[in-house]
Structures are given as C-alpha cells and as structure tokens.
C-alpha cells in the first residue's frame, strides 16, 4: 500500500516578540475577587501563576496589545468550577479590536501562549465576529476575498498546552471565523457541552489539535469542522458517549452569510475513538450535511461560495488511519 501523502505543515511565523512580565499590581488585581463593574481584566503582559491560585475574573486578550502574552498557570484555576456558564461570559476571550475608522485593518492579537491551566467554562477566539452569523462577517461574505479578509482580521498563533478545559454548557473551545494557527496540545476537554467540544468556524484554517483527551459529554459530535481548512487533528483520544467524533461540513446560508471556504485538506489521523454508541455513529464523516439545512437558501443572490452551491465541497481530506474501539 503506498504511503499517504499529507499536506505540508503550515509555515510558522519567524519571530515572536514576548510581552513584558506583569507587575505585582496587575497580578494582585487579577487574583482579587470580582467587584461591581470589574468582572474581567484585560491582560497585555505575561503572567506566571502558582498552583493554588484561583482567578475568578474573566481574562480578555484583545488586539495587538496582547500579542506575545504568555499565561503560565502551573496548575492554577481560572473560572468557577461547578457553576453553569453563560454563553457571553467567556472564561478566556482572545479577540481582535474592530477598526477605528472605515477601511483601516482589524487590530488582532498574535502568538499568545497559555499553558498548564485548569479552565472552568469556555475559551473563545474571534476576529470579525464571535460566529459566522455576526454582522461584520455577513457583510464581508457578500464579496469576493472574504476568506482572506476574515483571516487577516482574526487572531493567529495561539498555543494552548497542558491545559484542562471543563465545559459548563457552552462549547469549551470555539474558534471564530478566520482564526488561524491555533494549537491545542497535550490537554484535556471534559465536563458538559450542549453542542460540541471544539468548533472550527467558517474560513478558519491551519489549526492543530494534538494528543488531547476528549471526555466531555456533548450534545453532538466532539469536533465540528465547519468550512475550515488545512487543520490537523492527530493523536487524540475520544470517549464519544454515543455521539460522533469529527464532522466536516459547510453551514450553508446560516444567518445570511455566504460561506466561501470548503472543509478541505484537513488531516485527521492517529486518533482513537471509543464509545460510538448502540447504532455505531461514524467517528469521522466528511461532507456530513451537503445542503440538508433549512437555512441554505438564506444567502442567495451572490455568484460564489455557498450562495451558488449548497454542498459541503470538502476535498483532499486525509482521514486514515484511526482506531475505533
């Protein structure tokens, strides 16, 4: 049998400029209990926490001011264990800042490192919008070049290692439209999600999910690859609880947004799936929707993308070998 030909690794950025260490006052403010009007803190410096520390404030990493930030927890906890999370109350938000004036670029963060944390709740990373239905995303999608614009606007180069994310309702790790080069490695996702454990939204690309344990109870598949391309999902262990493992599709028309990119050139290999249920839900399905959604006509009227073709259109995906137990 001929060897598999895998797409090459995406190029890494050549330089990473590390953010300056936080001062004692910033550390104290982060660890202080939330007060009226201060339930979150914007972090623009690098911080090392200690095992036994517990951060109850939400952490916001916004714009280029947060580029190069390292958050090293050494086992510290962030979030509220045992409490249901609100969808809009992210435990950690990594987001771009909108342009100050028309035609100016989005101000995005890059090269952020998060390590050895116990996160309770959810992490969300986004640029133009928190999801594919956000107004700036929809407006951009109605002209050619949308994929490139979304990626240029979104955070890039975020690395999360040695971290456990305990879901409390919302999707524990959500990569918004255009997010690129996020790595989740040597980590675990547990708890309970009403939907997936990880969501890779439209126009995102070149993300890596490696050597991570998925034991969260989910309402659907563990990982959704929605119009996301050139990702690597390798060497992970999935306890499926009767649900699917990885689904590749394109969410045609939802919110009136034209989806441009297809779920193509992804590599999903070396993973172990167990607990697929009585009816043996397929661990990996490529092109799992292909227009079977009532919203598919909501983006009609444009001569490109999902506006003229409701199929998922995924090609060039490598989905073997994997192990199903």
C-alpha positions in Angstrom: 0.0 0.0 0.0 1.6 3.4 -1.0 2.4 5.8 1.8 -0.1 8.6 2.5 0.8 11.9 1.0 -0.1 14.5 3.7 -0.4 18.3 3.1 2.7 20.1 4.4 2.8 21.8 7.7 1.7 25.5 7.5 4.7 27.9 7.8 5.3 29.3 11.3 5.9 32.9 11.9 9.6 33.7 12.0 9.7 36.0 15.1 7.7 36.1 18.3 8.1 39.2 20.4 7.3 38.2 24.0 5.2 40.6 26.1 6.8 42.1 29.2 6.1 40.4 32.6 3.2 41.7 34.6 3.9 43.8 37.6 2.8 42.9 41.1 -0.2 45.2 41.0 -1.6 43.5 37.8 -1.2 40.1 39.4 -2.9 41.3 42.6 -5.8 42.8 40.6 -6.2 39.6 38.6 -6.4 37.4 41.7 -8.7 39.8 43.6 -12.4 38.8 43.8 -14.6 40.4 41.1 -16.2 43.6 42.2 -19.0 45.8 40.8 -18.1 46.7 37.3 -15.0 44.6 37.2 -15.7 41.0 36.4 -13.0 40.9 33.7 -9.4 42.1 33.2 -7.6 42.9 30.0 -4.2 41.2 30.0 -1.4 42.8 28.0 1.6 41.4 29.9 2.9 37.9 30.6 2.0 36.3 33.9 3.0 33.2 35.8 0.5 31.9 38.4 1.1 29.3 41.0 -0.7 26.1 41.9 -3.4 27.1 44.4 -4.1 30.4 42.7 -7.7 30.8 41.6 -8.7 33.5 39.1 -12.4 34.3 39.2 -12.3 37.3 36.8 -12.7 36.7 33.1 -9.4 37.2 31.1 -9.5 39.3 27.9 -6.6 39.3 25.5 -7.6 41.9 22.9 -5.8 43.3 19.9 -2.1 43.6 19.1 -1.6 44.9 22.7 -2.0 41.3 23.8 0.4 39.9 21.2 3.2 37.8 22.7 1.4 37.3 26.1 2.2 34.2 28.0 -0.1 32.9 30.6 1.6 30.1 32.5 -0.7 28.7 35.2 1.4 25.9 36.8 -1.8 24.3 37.7 -3.8 27.4 38.8 -7.5 27.5 38.2 -9.4 30.1 36.0 -13.2 30.3 36.2 -15.9 28.9 38.5 -16.0 25.2 39.0 -19.4 23.6 39.3 -21.3 26.6 38.0 -23.1 26.8 34.7 -21.5 29.3 32.3 -23.3 31.9 30.3 -22.7 31.9 26.6 -21.5 35.5 26.7 -19.3 35.1 29.8 -16.1 33.7 28.3 -13.6 32.4 30.9 -10.8 33.5 28.4 -11.6 35.7 25.4 -8.9 36.2 22.7 -10.3 38.7 20.2 -9.4 41.3 17.7 -10.3 45.0 18.0 -12.5 46.5 15.3 -11.1 49.2 13.0 -11.1 52.7 14.5 -12.0 54.1 11.1 -13.5 52.8 7.9 -11.1 50.9 5.7 -8.5 50.5 8.4 -7.4 47.0 9.3 -8.6 45.0 12.3 -6.2 45.1 15.2 -5.5 41.4 16.0 -3.5 39.6 18.7 -0.9 37.0 17.6 1.5 34.5 19.2 -0.2 34.0 22.6 0.8 31.1 24.9 -1.5 29.5 27.5 0.0 26.6 29.5 -0.9 24.3 32.4 -4.2 25.9 33.3 -7.4 24.4 34.8 -10.0 26.4 32.9 -13.7 26.1 34.0 -16.1 27.4 31.4 -15.0 28.2 27.9 -12.4 29.8 25.7 -13.4 31.8 22.7 -11.2 33.2 19.9 -12.5 35.5 17.3 -11.9 38.4 14.9 -14.7 39.9 12.8 -17.4 38.2 14.8 -18.0 35.6 17.5 -19.6 33.3 14.9 -20.4 33.0 11.3 -23.7 35.0 11.6 -22.1 38.2 13.1 -22.9 41.3 11.1 -19.3 42.2 10.0 -18.8 38.6 8.9 -22.0 38.5 6.9 -21.2 41.9 5.2 -17.7 40.8 4.3 -19.0 37.4 2.9 -21.0 39.2 0.2 -18.0 40.0 -1.9 -15.0 38.0 -3.2 -11.9 37.8 -1.0 -13.9 37.2 2.2 -11.7 34.2 3.4 -8.6 36.4 3.1 -10.2 39.3 4.9 -11.6 37.1 7.7 -8.2 35.5 8.3 -6.4 38.8 8.2 -8.8 40.2 10.9 -8.7 37.2 13.3 -6.2 36.2 16.0 -3.4 33.9 14.9 -0.7 31.8 16.5 -2.4 30.9 19.8 -1.0 27.9 21.6 -2.7 26.1 24.5 -0.8 23.2 26.1 -1.1 21.1 29.2 -4.5 22.6 30.0 -7.8 21.0 31.1 -10.9 22.8 30.0 -14.0 21.8 32.0 -17.1 22.7 30.0 -20.2 24.1 31.8 -22.7 24.3 29.0 -21.3 26.4 26.1 -18.7 24.9 23.7 -15.5 24.8 25.6 -13.2 25.9 22.8 -14.6 27.9 19.9 -12.5 29.3 17.0 -14.4 32.0 15.2 -14.4 32.9 11.5 -10.9 33.3 10.1 -8.9 32.2 13.1 -5.6 30.6 12.1 -2.7 28.6 13.6 -4.3 27.8 16.9 -2.7 24.7 18.6 -4.3 22.7 21.4 -1.8 20.1 22.5 -1.3 17.7 25.5 -4.5 18.8 27.0 -8.0 17.6 28.0 -11.6 18.7 27.5 -14.1 17.4 30.0 -17.3 18.5 31.6 -20.6 19.0 29.6 -21.3 20.9 26.4 -24.7 21.4 24.9 -23.1 21.2 21.5 -19.5 20.2 20.5 -16.2 20.1 22.4 -14.4 22.2 19.7 -15.9 24.3 16.9 -13.8 25.4 14.0 -15.9 28.1 12.3 -16.1 29.2 8.7 -12.9 30.5 6.9 -10.7 29.4 9.8 -7.6 27.4 8.9 -4.3 25.7 9.8 -5.2 24.8 13.4 -3.8 21.8 15.2 -5.5 19.6 17.8 -2.9 17.1 19.1 -2.5 14.5 21.8 -5.6 15.7 23.7 -8.2 13.7 25.7 -11.9 14.3 24.9 -14.1 13.0 27.7 -16.7 15.9 27.7 -20.4 14.9 27.5 -21.5 16.6 24.3 -24.9 17.2 22.6 -23.4 16.3 19.2 -20.1 15.4 17.6 -16.9 16.2 19.5 -15.3 18.4 16.8 -17.1 20.4 14.1 -15.0 21.4 11.1 -17.4 24.0 9.5 -15.9 25.4 6.4 -12.5 25.2 8.0 -9.4 24.0 6.0 -5.9 22.7 6.4 -6.3 21.7 10.0 -4.5 18.7 11.7 -6.4 16.6 14.2 -3.9 13.9 15.2 -3.1 11.6 18.1 -6.1 12.4 20.2 -8.3 10.1 22.3 -12.1 10.4 22.2 -14.7 9.0 24.6 -17.7 9.6 22.4 -20.6 8.7 24.7 -22.7 7.6 21.7 -22.1 10.8 19.6 -20.0 11.2 16.5 -16.3 12.1 16.6 -15.4 14.6 13.9 -17.8 16.1 11.3 -16.6 18.1 8.2 -19.3 20.3 6.5 -20.2 23.8 5.4 -23.0 25.6 7.2 -24.6 26.9 4.1 -26.6 30.1 4.4 -26.9 30.3 8.2 -27.6 33.9 9.2 -27.5 35.1 5.6 -23.7 34.7 5.5 -22.1 33.3 2.3 -19.6 30.6 3.2 -16.6 30.7 0.9 -14.1 28.1 2.0 -14.9 24.4 2.0 -13.8 21.9 4.7 -10.8 20.7 2.6 -7.2 19.5 3.0 -7.7 18.5 6.7 -5.6 15.7 8.2 -7.4 13.5 10.8 -5.2 10.6 11.6 -3.8 8.6 14.5 -6.8 9.2 16.7 -8.5 6.7 19.0 -12.3 6.6 19.2 -14.4 4.6 21.7 -18.0 4.6 22.8 -19.7 5.4 19.4 -23.0 4.0 20.8 -25.5 1.3 20.1 -26.0 2.4 16.5 -22.3 3.0 15.9 -22.2 6.7 15.0 -19.4 7.1 12.5 -16.3 8.5 14.2 -15.4 10.7 11.1 -17.8 12.0 8.4 -16.6 14.1 5.5 -19.2 16.3 3.8 -21.8 15.4 6.5 -24.5 17.9 5.6 -24.4 18.7 1.8 -27.3 21.2 1.8 -29.6 19.5 4.2 -30.4 22.6 6.2 -33.4 24.9 6.0 -31.1 27.9 6.1 -29.2 27.0 2.9 -31.2 29.5 0.8 -30.7 32.4 3.2 -27.5 33.6 1.4 -29.0 33.5 -2.1 -28.1 36.1 -4.7 -24.3 36.1 -5.0 -22.3 34.3 -7.7 -19.9 32.5 -5.4 -19.5 30.1 -2.5 -22.4 28.6 -0.7 -24.7 31.1 -2.4 -24.5 29.1 -5.6 -23.6 25.7 -4.2 -25.1 24.3 -1.0 -22.9 21.2 -1.0 -20.1 20.9 1.6 -17.5 20.6 -1.1 -14.7 19.1 1.1 -11.8 17.6 -0.9 -8.3 16.5 -0.2 -9.0 15.4 3.4 -6.9 12.6 4.9 -9.0 10.6 7.4 -7.0 7.4 8.0 -5.5 5.6 9.8 -7.5 6.0 13.0 -8.6 3.4 15.6 -12.2 2.7 16.6 -12.8 0.6 19.7 
